[in-house]
Amino acid sequence: MEQDAIVSHTSVIGCVGTLIVATRGVDGAGEVVLPVRGSKEAFLARSDEALPKGTKVLVVGVQGARTVIVEPWTQMVATEVL
């Protein structure tokens, strides 16, 4: 049962979430809320650069059971070519 409480390392890669605590780049982690198993869960979030609270981020890696590596998420909007 204890293994069920830990999210698979690969299950959150590619997820988009929102920072609820700012990251500080190399100076420290923040916190992100991610959609997991039909609900939302908080994870520690690390990034190369400091990112403010409220930033949409993409999970690009994992570091342990509850820490993710994130990058700013900029959603690309498809445009129709005429």
Order of alpha helices (4+ residues) and beta strands (2+ residues): beta-beta-beta-beta-beta-beta-beta
